[in-house]
């Protein structure tokens, strides 16, 4: 991982940050549409985000240190674990994902 271009390693943060919008979207869907919501999965997702956004973690990710790469790897494992526990990617894919999917479909890219 450390041999990869630093920008590619840093870009992994984007998919983890999508958990913010995913949690908001999911909570709104639960409130407005009575969609099932899991407080435990949501809480664990918030912990994931807190770990990512701590000042020391942000510096490690920005500087592509061994600790930063380990953190990104651990958080991706947790993200996948949460999605598997819920049965889909509701806690990770927010509305921004669906905008990107629509653009991919429209542009073929």
Order of alpha helices (4+ residues) and beta strands (2+ residues): alpha-alpha-alpha-alpha-alpha
